[in-house]
Amino acid sequence: EAGVTQSPTHLIKTRGQQATLRCSPISGHTSVYWYQQALGLGLQFLLWYDEGEERNRGNFPPRFSGRQFPNYSSELNVNALELEDSALYLCASRFDPGPAGYTFGSGTRLTVV
Amino acid sequence: GQQVMQIPQYQHVQEGEDFTTYCNSSTTLSNIQWYKQRPGGHPVFLIQLVKSGEVKKQKRLTFQFGEAKKNSSLHITATQTTDVGTYFCAGRGLTGGGNKLTFGTGTQLKVEL
C-alpha cells in the first residue's frame, strides 16, 4: 500500500510569489491534515480537510489556503510568500473512524528567498 | 487556544542510560498520541493513550497518561543509538477542533556511544 505522497520534495520561491503544494493520502483515507514545521521547531496545524470540505484551520493568515479534491488528494496554496514561510510542510492522512494515528508524508521543503 | 508543552527541549544521554520526556497540556485531553521524527524525516505514529492513568509499553518504551488527562510521559529504558530523534506528543481536546491534533514542542534526543 502506498503511503502519503507529497510533491514537490523541494520548492524554492521568491518573496511575493505563490507556492502550490500537493498531497495524495493513503487510499481510502478521507481526512487530510496540513502542518507547518519551521526549522528546529514543532508542528503547527494549518488546515484539515475531510470529504472535500475544510473542517478546521489553524492560526494562519488567509493567504494560506487549500482544497481537497473528489479523490481526497489535497492542495495547499500559499500566496504572497514571505521569508518566514520557509519551512517543511507536512501532509498527513487518516481514515475517520479508524486507526488513531496520522500517517505523514515526507513533506515539501519550501524555501523563500 | 490549547497549548501543549514538552520538557526537556533537548536531552543528551550515553547509550544505555534511560530517558524521559514530559508532556503537559493547558486543557484536558480526550486522548494523547506520541510520534517520533528521525533527523531529516517525518513524524511516525508510535501510540495513542485514551484512558485516565493508562500505561502502555512497547519494548523499551513506556507511555503514561496522567490521571487528570492533562499530562503524559514517555520513558525509554537503556537507550540505543536507534532511539535518536525528536519525540512529540500530540493531544486532541475534549471539545471543538474536531479531529485536530495539537502537537507538543518536542524533545530532541541524542544518544552518544
Interface residues (C-beta under 8 A of the other chain):
Chain A: S31 Y33 Y35 L41 G42 L43 Q44 F45 W48 D50 R55 N56 G58 N59 L90 A92 R94 D96 A100 G101 Y102 T103 F104 G105 S106 G107
Chain B: G1 N31 Q33 Y35 G41 H42 P43 V44 F45 L46 Q48 F88 A90 G97 G98 N99 K100 L101 T102 F103 G104 T105 G106
